[in-house]
Amino acid sequence: MYYESGHSKRSIADKFNIQPKQLCKWINNKEKLLNAAPYTQRLNTGARLKYPYLEVELIEWVKEARSQLKTSGTKTVLILSTGYERLNFTVVLACMADGTKLPPVIIFKLKNISREVFPDGVIICTNPEVLDSFSAHKTDVVKQRFCEKKTDLAVIPGGLTSRLQLLNVSLNMSFKAKVRNLYNNWMSKAIKDYTPSGKIKRPFYSLVASWVKEGWDAIDTSMIRRSFKCCGILNATDRTEDTLIFDFNQLESKINRENLGREVEKDGENNDKENESESEGNDRNELEDDESELKDNYYEENEEQTVIQDWS
């Protein structure tokens, strides 16, 4: 060995391109290395793993997570989904002025009601006839048909949604946010089943109904009572509660002023940029003029000192 021949450990490590610390370990374990079997790769195998299967599952989870990621800089990243993101359903909410919440009606786009155990306190329907304010729905023939079915039609004129539909004004946004939060928690935390093609199985209709019920139950009853007064439906007749009516015209004017302010700031920034570009151009022209003047002065000053060599 080089070490036994008198060479230093540092010189031996540099010669064989190894670390001096590793060389010291080999020297200390010389007898074990000589007596070890040729196929042995490690002298000290270490302690046995306490949870070997946990590491296997962890490796599989890391590989699966990495398979769903793309390299940095890509515009789109594909993730697993249910494939039903565009499938929607309708929820009809109703409430009373004293804060009482009526059972929500959930309308699924199905031919028949699914054979699932739905939670109490919700009404499940499938594909009912829902009309909007389309002109064909307000003809005399359609009205006569509804009278025969003992059904009353109520058409809300345009521009009065903020006065007659208090759910759109005060409650729908909060309700949708609660239901969306429940769905996001299910997508991120719940243990889901997968289809043979690798997609996540959609949530059961009964689970969706429970989300709707939970979101509707979470709406504060005091908010419902205030919404009736906010729209001016059940305010006191002596005009003492007129200040509770929300002024939508004032809000619209405020939004318009903010938008106008943003446009003015944007125009100001554009003008500043144009002025900066013009000033830079002027400075550049002034520098060019100064350089040209310096060149002319140089030639004028050195014209008399120019010596012409006569080679004749």
For each residue, the residues with C-beta under 8 A, 3 or more apart:
1: 4 5
2: 5 7 11 12 15
3: 7 9 12 23 27
4: 1
5: 1 2
6:
7: 2 3 11 12
8: 11 12
9: 3 12 13 20 23 24 27
10: 13 14 20
11: 2 7 8 14 15
12: 2 3 7 8 9 15 16 23
13: 9 10 16 17 18 19 20 22 23
14: 10 11 17
15: 2 11 12
16: 12 13
17: 13 14
18: 13 22 23
19: 13 22 23
20: 9 10 13 23 24
21: 24 25
22: 13 18 19 25 26
23: 3 9 12 13 18 19 20 26 27
24: 9 20 21 27 28
25: 21 22 28 29
26: 22 23 29 30 33
27: 3 9 23 24 30
28: 24 25
29: 25 26 32 33 43
30: 26 27 33 34
31: 34 35
32: 29 35 36 43
33: 26 29 30 36 43
34: 30 31
35: 31 32
36: 32 33 40 43
37: 40
38:
39:
40: 36 37 43
41:
42: 45
43: 29 32 33 36 40
44:
45: 42
46:
47:
48:
49: 52 55
50:
51: 54 55
52: 49 55 56
53: 56 57
54: 51 57 58
55: 49 51 52 58 59
56: 52 53 59 60
57: 53 54 60 61
58: 54 55 61 62
59: 55 56 62 63
60: 56 57 63 64
61: 57 58 64 65
62: 58 59 65 66
63: 59 60 66 67
64: 60 61 67 68
65: 61 62 68 69
66: 62 63 69
67: 63 64
68: 64 65 77 78 79 80
69: 65 66 77
70: 74 76 77 78
71: 74
72:
73:
74: 70 71 77
75:
76: 70
77: 68 69 70 74
78: 68 70
79: 68
80: 68 198 199 200
81: 85 199 200
82: 85 199 200 201 202 203
83: 199 202
84: 87 202
85: 81 82
86:
87: 84 109 202
88: 109
89: 106 107 108 109 208
90: 106 107 130
91: 104 105 106 107 212
92: 104 105 107
93: 101 102 104 167 171 172 175 216
94: 101 102 104 105
95: 99 100 101 102 167 171 224
96: 99 100 102 224
97: 225 228 233 234
98: 225
99: 95 96 221 222 224 225
100: 95 96 221
101: 93 94 95 216 217 219 221 224
102: 93 94 95 96
103: 121 122 123
104: 91 92 93 94 122 123 212 213 216
105: 91 92 94 122 123 125
106: 89 90 91 122 123 124 125 208 209 212
107: 89 90 91 92 125 126 127 128 130
108: 89 113 114 124 125 126 127 205
109: 87 88 89 126 127
110: 113 114 126 127 205
111: 126 127
112: 126
113: 108 110 124 126
114: 108 110 204 205 206
115:
116: 204 205 206
117: 206
118: 122 124 205 206 209
119: 122 206 209 210 213
120:
121: 103 213
122: 103 104 105 106 118 119 209 212 213
123: 103 104 105 106
124: 106 108 113 118 205 209
125: 105 106 107 108 128
126: 107 108 109 110 111 112 113
127: 107 108 109 110 111
128: 107 125
129:
130: 90 107
131: 134 137 153
132: 137
133: 137 138 155 156 158
134: 131 137 138
135: 138 139
136: 139 142
137: 131 132 133 134 142
138: 133 134 135 142 143 153 155
139: 135 136 142 143
140: 143 144
141: 144 145
142: 136 137 138 139 145 146
143: 138 139 140 146 147 153
144: 140 141 147 148
145: 141 142 148 149
146: 142 143 149 151 152 153
147: 143 144 150 151
148: 144 145
149: 145 146
150: 147
151: 146 147
152: 146
153: 131 138 143 146
154:
155: 133 138
156: 133 160 161 164 165
157: 160
158: 133
159:
160: 156 157 163 164
161: 156 164 165 168 169
162: 165 168 169 231 246 248
163: 160 231 232 233
164: 156 160 161 231 233
165: 156 161 162 168 169
166: 169 170 171 227 228 230 231 233
167: 93 95 170 171 172 227
168: 161 162 165 172
169: 161 162 165 166 227 230 231 246
170: 166 167 174 223 224 226 227 230 231
171: 93 95 166 167 174 175 219 223 224 227
172: 93 167 168 175 176
173: 176 177
174: 170 171 177 178 219 223
175: 93 171 172 178 179 215 216 219
176: 172 173 179 180 215
177: 173 174 180 181
178: 174 175 181 182 214 215 218 219
179: 175 176 182 183 211 212 215
180: 176 177 183 184
181: 177 178 184 185
182: 178 179 185 186 211 214 215
183: 179 180 186 187 203 211
184: 180 181 187 188
185: 181 182 188 189 190
186: 182 183 189 190 192 203 207
187: 183 184 190 200
188: 184 185
189: 185 186
190: 185 186 187
191:
192: 186 200 201
193: 200 201
194: 198 199 200 201
195: 198 199 200 201
196:
197:
198: 80 194 195
199: 80 81 82 83 194 195
200: 80 81 82 187 192 193 194 195
201: 82 192 193 194 195
202: 82 83 84 87
203: 82 183 186 207 208
204: 114 116 207 208
205: 108 110 114 116 118 124 208 209
206: 114 116 117 118 119 209 210
207: 186 203 204 210 211
208: 89 106 203 204 205 211 212
209: 106 118 119 122 124 205 206 212 213
210: 119 206 207 213 214
211: 179 182 183 207 208 214 215
212: 91 104 106 122 179 208 209 215 216
213: 104 119 121 122 209 210 216 217
214: 178 182 210 211 217 218
215: 175 176 178 179 182 211 212 218 219
216: 93 101 104 175 212 213 219
217: 101 213 214
218: 178 214 215
219: 101 171 174 175 178 215 216 223 224
220: 223 224
221: 99 100 101 224 225
222: 99 225 226
223: 170 171 174 219 220 226 227
224: 95 96 99 101 170 171 219 220 221 227 228
225: 97 98 99 221 222 228 229
226: 170 222 223 229 230 244
227: 166 167 169 170 171 223 224 230 231
228: 97 166 224 225 231 233 234
229: 225 226 232 233 234 235 241 244 245
230: 166 169 170 226 227 244 245 246
231: 162 163 164 166 169 170 227 228 245 246
232: 163 229 235 242 245
233: 97 163 164 166 228 229
234: 97 228 229
235: 229 232 239 241 242 244 245
236: 239 240 241
237:
238:
239: 235 236 242
240: 236
241: 229 235 236 244 245
242: 232 235 239 245
243:
244: 226 229 230 235 241
245: 229 230 231 232 235 241 242
246: 162 169 230 231 251
247: 250 251
248: 162 251 252
249: 252 253
250: 247 253 254
251: 246 247 248 254 255
252: 248 249 255 256
253: 249 250 256 257
254: 250 251 257 258
255: 251 252 258 259
256: 252 253 259 260
257: 253 254 260 261
258: 254 255 261 262
259: 255 256 262 263
260: 256 257 263 264
261: 257 258 264 265
262: 258 259 265 266
263: 259 260 266 267
264: 260 261 267 268
265: 261 262 268 269
266: 262 263 269 270
267: 263 264 270 271
268: 264 265 271 272
269: 265 266 272 273
270: 266 267 273 274
271: 267 268 274 275
272: 268 269 275 276
273: 269 270 276 277
274: 270 271 277 278
275: 271 272 278 279
276: 272 273 279 280
277: 273 274 280 281
278: 274 275 281 282
279: 275 276 282 283
280: 276 277 283 284
281: 277 278 284 285
282: 278 279 285 286
283: 279 280 286 287
284: 280 281 287 288
285: 281 282 288 289
286: 282 283 289 290
287: 283 284 290 291
288: 284 285 291 292
289: 285 286 292 293
290: 286 287 293 294
291: 287 288 294 295
292: 288 289 295 296
293: 289 290 296 297
294: 290 291 297 298
295: 291 292 298 299
296: 292 293 299 300
297: 293 294 300 301
298: 294 295 301 302
299: 295 296 302 303
300: 296 297 303
301: 297 298 305
302: 298 299 305 306
303: 299 300 306
304:
305: 301 302
306: 302 303
307:
308:
309:
310:
311:
312:
